[in-house]
Amino acid sequence: MRRYFGWLMVLLMVMGMSVAFAEGQTMDEQVDQAFRMAKAVGGAFVVAKDGRIVYERYYGEQQKTTHVPVTEKTYFKCASVTKFVTGIGLMRMMDQGILKPDEDISTYLGYKVGNPRYPKQPITLRHLMSHTSGINEESSFSRKSSILSDMIAVDKKAKSNFREVAPGTQYRYSNFGAGITGAIIEAVTGEDVSTFMRHYLFAPLGIDAAYTATQLQEPEYIVATYHQDGELYQAPSYMLRQEYQAEADPDHHYRITVGSLLIRPRDLTRLGIAACGDGTVDGVRVLSPAALRAMRMPQSPETTGITEDSPYSFFCIRQDTVLTGRRVYGHQGTTEGIVCNLYFEPETQLVLCVMTNGCDTVRDDGVMTLTRRLATIAENVFLK
């Protein structure tokens, strides 16, 4: 009944949106209008179908002061879609036996991690990636100078960094938990997470992406980011001045995988193609069939031991209202005025990538209004 009501609400919104676009408008005109309605400074909308990119539209400016237009070369900040991309890297590591989803993360970090209230119950990657770890980001995580081991080691008894729930028993979205996965990558590989991911995931696919602006090959294409009201948030020059320690430091690198990834829209879409299809893109295997199933599978006491109903499986959300009557997977990201969405629907092999450097971040039923409008346009063109 709840799902039927959700579909009905989406149908009503779609009907309302359809009259906003003038009859006879081209798809480009409709997409541009959607970006204008969202007051976007710059944006990109890329659609893939059946394993290949079938549509892309670039809108507006990389930076208001330079008036450089957004193009296929533009790097956008991913916000929380960073977690999804990091999740692909983590799943590859699981495929290769480097990591295990249900191993106590103490094994990887080298000290006993746990909620002091439940010291014998391990926290696992599955907990971190389904946002059921019970880790509280409203305490020490808010102080950038904090040391990770001081925050989560059992013997530190830092109760304020954990909720009063056992691991796996409560869903609560946690940026802190997502950041810890980056620290785990560094502890296991001995490399800083951005360099590791560039070598391990991006380079085999010919992707130039990084968790720091300083590692990008063509920094002149980095966007400036803006608040919702259009005021500057971060200029590319500011991003390039930020120091990045290109060596493993798990105790301090627990924020990198939260939302800092910079990537081009076509490349983010290609990762979506791999996750949507058989785990390959352009002939390169990214994920195994088993990893794909795990990313889409709901967590439950029967399958994974997680008792709380989380919409996430391994940094991949299940969303039922983006497309009419269809379940999509992926991730949504927003910070300040940035919007980044990557959604895919395996049955129709449709992938939707939305990226902006600043716009209204109004939501409809938890999904960005801009993304709903663009998804409706794509649905009418590619699924009718």
Protein Blocks (a to p, Z undefined) as FASTA:
>chain_A
ZZmmmmmmmmmmmmmmmmmpcghiafklmmmmmmmmnopabdcddddeehiafbdcdehj
fblklopacdfklccdekjmlmmmmmmmmmmmmmnomacfkbcfklmnopacddfklmmb
ccdfklmmnopnopafklmmmpmkbcfklmmgmklopaklpccbdehiaccddfklmmmm
mmmmmmmnopafklmmmmmmmmmnopacdfbfklpmblmlpccdddfkopafbdfklmmm
pccddbdcfklmmmlmmomcccdfklmmmmmmmmmmnopaehiafbdfklmmmmmpccdf
klnopabdcfbeghiacdfklpghiacedddddehjbccdddddfklopacddddfbdcf
bdeehiafklmmmmmmmmmmmmZZ
